[in-house]
Amino acid sequence: MGGVKTKIQRRFWDSHARGWDAMRSKPDAMSQIDEVIASLGERLPAGGAVLDVGCGTGQHAVALAAAGFKVTAVDYSPGMLDRARAHARERGVEVEFRSLDVNEATGFGIDAFDGVLCVSVLQVLDDPSRFIDVVKSALRPGGLLLVESVRELGALSRGDDLGMRDRAVNGLKALVVKVRPSAVGKYTPADVSQLLEAGGFSVVDQATFEATFTVLGEKTAP
């Protein structure tokens, strides 16, 4: 499934899986993940079903499962998913991991989830409005969508402690953005809020962190 572009992107993220995992596993990153999960979890029914779209190396999905939620997590990078599964095993939690290109997803079920988490994905979607429609259909009435996006492109994966491969990957990302700015979307909290509201969500909360921000929307339209 997927064309040449998808295959290239998948290989790109496979090559970055180790560095992304290391970055997401740092104490300050894990502290932020716990805060984000808590802000979503306190609004969800106990033991509710949650979908993590673009789960990467799985830190958010595993934290949700550890908090007692039934978690389904999808990503199209085998390298990312391998590390995500390893984290779930280490924590002794169950997460249903699926290999899926979010840009090609046509549905995640109807009224199947109480919450959806979308972290560091919005900026690489081909059609964010279509994605919001797909997510909305998957959410039950009153369901929640939490979007986390970077405040500045590349901010999450900077650091002198990254290995040579990951520094090279970051350099390639910066080059792609410079040569083809439209390849990666740039969003502000107001942009995300507008996108959610246009897609049938009511914005109920926002938060700002050092490198990212979150917007939480509640499904209001059928």
Salt bridges, closest charged atoms under 4 A:
ASP21 OD2 - ARG83 NH1 3.19
ASP21 OD1 - HIS87 NE2 2.66
GLU42 OE2 - ARG43 NH1 3.52
ASP82 OD1 - ARG85 NH1 3.90
GLU90 OE1 - HIS87 ND1 3.48
GLU96 OE2 - ARG98 NE 3.06
ASP111 OD1 - LYS219 NZ 3.70
ASP114 OD2 - ARG140 NH1 2.84
ASP126 OD1 - LYS5 NZ 3.00
GLU148 OE1 - HIS60 NE2 3.88
GLU152 OE2 - ARG158 NH2 3.07
ASP161 OD2 - LYS26 NZ 2.96
ASP166 OD1 - HIS16 ND1 2.73
ASP205 OD2 - ARG43 NH2 3.49
